[in-house]
C-alpha cells in the first residue's frame, strides 16, 4: 500500500472542513513574525482573527466587548 494524500476535508481545507468557520479568535504575542504566522494559519481555517502585540491592548479589547471572542491565544512570556 502506497501513501496517499488525504482529501481536503481531512486536512481542514475545502468546503467540508472539520473546523467551525467564523470562530472569533484573538492572538496576543509581542513577536510580530509569530503573530503573523499564527494569524495566517487561523485564517486558513476560516476563523475571524484579531491580533494584538501587547497584553494591555488585548485586555482593553476584551473589556470593551466581553463576548467578542470565542478563543484567546496568548504568548505566556511577554513583557
C-alpha positions in Angstrom: 0.0 0.0 0.0 1.4 3.4 -1.0 0.9 6.6 0.8 -2.0 8.6 -0.4 -2.6 12.3 0.1 -5.6 12.9 2.4 -8.7 14.5 0.9 -9.1 18.2 1.5 -11.8 17.6 4.1 -9.4 15.6 6.3 -6.7 18.3 6.1 -9.0 21.1 7.3 -9.4 22.6 3.8 -12.2 23.0 1.4 -16.0 23.2 1.9 -16.2 20.2 4.2 -13.6 21.4 6.7 -13.9 19.9 10.2 -13.1 23.3 11.7 -16.1 25.6 12.6 -15.9 28.6 10.3 -16.3 32.0 11.8 -14.8 31.2 15.2 -13.6 34.6 16.6 -10.0 34.3 17.8 -7.7 36.9 19.4 -4.0 36.2 19.2 -1.6 38.1 21.5 2.1 38.0 21.0 4.9 40.5 21.2 6.8 38.7 18.4 5.5 40.2 15.1 6.6 37.2 13.0 5.0 34.6 15.3 1.8 36.8 15.4 1.6 36.9 11.6 2.3 33.1 11.2 -0.4 32.2 13.7 -2.8 34.7 12.1 -2.4 33.2 8.7 -2.8 29.6 9.9 -6.1 30.5 11.7 -7.4 32.4 8.6 -6.9 29.2 6.6 -9.3 27.6 9.0 -11.8 30.4 8.1 -11.5 31.9 11.6 -12.1 35.6 12.2 -8.7 36.7 13.7 -7.8 39.8 15.7 -4.2 40.3 16.7 -2.6 42.3 19.5 1.1 42.8 20.1 0.8 43.6 23.8 -1.3 42.4 26.8 -2.6 45.8 27.6 -4.3 46.3 24.2 -5.7 42.8 24.4 -7.2 43.4 27.8 -8.7 46.7 26.6 -10.4 44.9 23.7 -11.7 42.2 26.0 -13.1 44.7 28.4 -14.8 46.6 25.6 -16.6 43.6 24.3 -16.7 40.7 26.7 -18.4 38.3 24.3 -16.4 39.4 21.3 -14.1 36.4 21.1 -14.6 32.7 21.3 -10.9 32.0 22.0 -7.8 33.9 23.1 -4.4 32.6 22.3 -1.6 34.3 24.2 2.1 34.1 24.4 3.0 33.4 28.1 6.4 35.2 28.0 5.6 38.8 27.1 6.9 41.9 28.8 
